[in-house]
Amino acid sequence: MPWYVIFVGGIATLGTYTLLYRENSISRFFEHVFVGVGAGYGFYFYITSIIVPNWGKPLFVEGKWYWIFPLLIGGMYYLIYSRRLVWMARMVMLTTMGLYAGLAFKQFITVYVPQIAASFKPVVARSFPYVQFSNLLFFVTIVTVMSYFFFSFEHRHPLIRGSSRIGRWMLMVSFGAIFGSTVMGRMSLFIDRAAFLLFDFLRLSPR
């Protein structure tokens, strides 16, 4: 890695971490630079990886003239600023929303329905009659969590009340695990930045 890249990265990292002291203009500057660079890279990636190979190449290189219609349909979105032709933009929006709704329904059928079917696991093993604890815990978790979301009637029965209470605790445990994994992800990013500052920017030798 060139020395100037390491130098700029170290200065940007230190400037960003000045936020730990207090809110200041240095951290805001590097935050704006980071957002601007990310937006520019995203725009460049979108043009070179999506627009050019999926639309520009078929239209201008392969000579598929009918690819001009996506450009016209996309341009119709901007007719929302015209009072007289706003209905055309609404038609395009409604069509796009319908297509995305169909794709979401297809994804639910092809992705989530098999996951739901796979969640019904045998509690008792077929080969040898013993209880599989992991499948039993999985089954209890599904039943209790689903009973917690029964909002159509009041939980007066002791069985439903107890099951919903267990389901609430199961949800709290799962949310805690998700939060813990998020914190560990942030800690891994911090460790990576700290290693960059110590060993690449300051050139300290690890023992």
C-alpha positions in Angstrom: 0.0 0.0 0.0 1.5 3.4 -0.9 2.6 5.7 1.9 0.3 8.5 1.0 -2.8 6.2 1.1 -1.7 5.1 4.6 -1.1 8.7 5.6 -4.5 9.9 4.4 -6.2 6.8 6.0 -4.6 7.4 9.3 -5.4 11.2 9.4 -9.0 10.4 8.4 -9.3 7.7 11.1 -7.9 10.0 13.8 -10.1 12.9 12.7 -13.1 10.7 12.8 -12.3 9.4 16.3 -12.1 13.0 17.7 -15.9 12.6 18.1 -15.1 10.4 21.1 -13.9 13.6 22.9 -16.9 15.8 21.9 -18.8 17.1 18.8 -16.4 19.1 16.7 -15.9 20.4 13.2 -13.0 18.0 12.4 -15.2 14.9 12.9 -18.0 16.5 10.9 -15.6 17.3 8.1 -14.3 13.7 7.8 -17.9 12.4 8.2 -19.0 14.5 5.2 -15.9 13.4 3.2 -16.7 9.8 4.0 -20.4 10.2 2.9 -19.3 12.0 -0.2 -16.7 9.4 -1.2 -19.2 6.6 -0.5 -21.9 8.3 -2.6 -19.4 8.9 -5.5 -18.2 5.3 -5.4 -21.7 4.0 -5.3 -22.6 6.1 -8.3 -19.5 4.9 -10.2 -20.3 1.3 -9.3 -23.9 1.6 -10.3 -22.9 3.1 -13.7 -20.0 0.7 -14.5 -21.5 -2.5 -13.1 -25.3 -2.2 -13.8 -26.1 0.5 -16.3 -23.3 -0.1 -18.8 -23.3 -3.9 -19.0 -27.1 -4.4 -18.6 -28.4 -1.5 -20.6 -25.7 0.3 -22.5 -24.0 -2.8 -24.0 -27.3 -4.4 -25.4 -28.4 -1.1 -26.8 -25.2 0.5 -28.3 -23.0 -2.6 -28.9 -25.4 -5.4 -29.6 -27.8 -3.2 -31.5 -30.9 -4.2 -29.5 -33.0 -1.1 -30.2 -35.9 -2.1 -28.0 -33.7 -1.4 -24.9 -34.5 2.3 -25.5 -37.9 1.7 -23.8 -36.4 1.4 -20.3 -34.9 4.8 -20.8 -38.2 6.3 -21.8 -40.1 4.6 -19.0 -37.5 5.8 -16.5 -37.8 9.3 -17.9 -41.5 9.2 -17.3 -40.9 9.3 -13.6 -39.8 12.9 -13.9 -43.2 13.8 -15.4 -44.4 14.0 -11.7 -43.3 17.6 -11.9 -45.7 18.3 -14.7 -49.3 19.0 -13.6 -50.7 18.0 -17.0 -48.7 14.8 -17.5 -48.4 13.7 -13.9 -50.8 10.8 -14.6 -48.2 9.1 -16.8 -45.7 9.2 -13.9 -48.3 7.7 -11.6 -49.0 4.9 -14.1 -45.3 4.0 -14.2 -45.1 4.1 -10.4 -48.1 1.8 -10.0 -46.7 -0.6 -12.6 -43.4 -0.7 -10.8 -45.0 -1.2 -7.4 -47.1 -4.1 -8.8 -44.0 -5.7 -10.3 -42.1 -5.4 -7.0 -45.1 -6.7 -5.1 -45.2 -9.8 -7.4 -41.4 -10.3 -6.9 -41.8 -10.0 -3.1 -44.6 -12.6 -3.2 -42.5 -14.9 -5.3 -39.6 -14.5 -2.9 -41.9 -15.3 0.0 -43.1 -18.5 -1.7 -39.7 -19.7 -2.9 -37.6 -18.6 0.1 -39.6 -18.3 3.3 -42.2 -21.1 2.8 -39.4 -23.8 2.6 -37.9 -22.3 5.7 -41.3 -22.5 7.5 -41.7 -26.1 6.3 -38.2 -27.0 7.5 -39.0 -25.6 10.9 -41.3 -28.5 11.6 -38.7 -31.0 12.8 -39.4 -34.3 14.5 -39.1 -34.0 18.3 -38.6 -37.8 18.7 -36.0 -39.5 16.6 -37.2 -42.2 14.3 -34.2 -44.5 14.5 -34.0 -44.6 18.2 -36.9 -43.4 20.5 -35.3 -40.5 22.3 -36.2 -36.8 22.5 -34.1 -34.4 20.4 -33.6 -31.5 22.7 -32.6 -29.0 20.0 -35.8 -29.8 18.0 -37.9 -29.6 21.1 -36.5 -26.2 22.0 -37.1 -25.0 18.5 -40.7 -26.2 18.6 -41.4 -24.6 22.0 -39.9 -21.4 20.8 -42.1 -21.3 17.7 -45.3 -22.1 19.6 -44.6 -19.6 22.5 -43.6 -16.8 20.2 -46.6 -17.3 17.9 -48.9 -17.3 21.0 -47.4 -14.0 22.1 -48.6 -12.4 18.8 -52.2 -13.6 19.2 -53.8 -10.2 19.5 -57.3 -11.2 18.3 -58.4 -12.1 21.8 -57.3 -11.3 25.3 -54.9 -13.7 27.0 -57.1 -14.8 29.9 -56.5 -18.5 29.9 -53.5 -19.4 32.1 -52.0 -21.6 29.3 -52.1 -18.9 26.7 -50.9 -16.3 29.3 -47.9 -18.5 30.3 -47.1 -19.4 26.8 -47.1 -15.7 25.7 -44.9 -14.8 28.6 -42.4 -17.4 27.6 -42.5 -16.2 24.1 -41.8 -12.7 25.2 -38.7 -14.0 27.0 -37.6 -15.9 23.9 -37.9 -12.7 21.8 -35.9 -10.8 24.4 -33.1 -13.5 24.3 -33.1 -13.4 20.4 -33.0 -9.6 20.3 -30.2 -9.6 22.9 -28.2 -12.1 20.8 -28.7 -9.9 17.7 -27.6 -6.8 19.6 -24.6 -8.7 20.9 -23.6 -9.7 17.4 -24.0 -6.1 16.3 -21.7 -4.9 19.1 -19.1 -7.5 18.3 -19.2 -6.4 14.7 -18.5 -2.8 15.7 -15.7 -4.0 18.0 -14.1 -5.9 15.1 -14.2 -2.8 13.0 -12.6 -0.8 15.9 -9.9 -3.5 16.3 -9.2 -3.3 12.5 -8.8 0.5 12.7 -6.7 0.3 15.8 -4.4 -2.3 14.1 -4.1 0.0 11.1 -3.1 3.0 13.2 -0.6 1.1 15.3 1.1 -1.2 12.7 0.6 0.7 9.3 0.3 4.4 10.2 2.7 4.5 13.3 4.7 1.5 12.0 5.0 -0.1 15.4 6.3 -3.7 15.3 3.9 -6.2 16.9 5.6 -8.4 19.6 
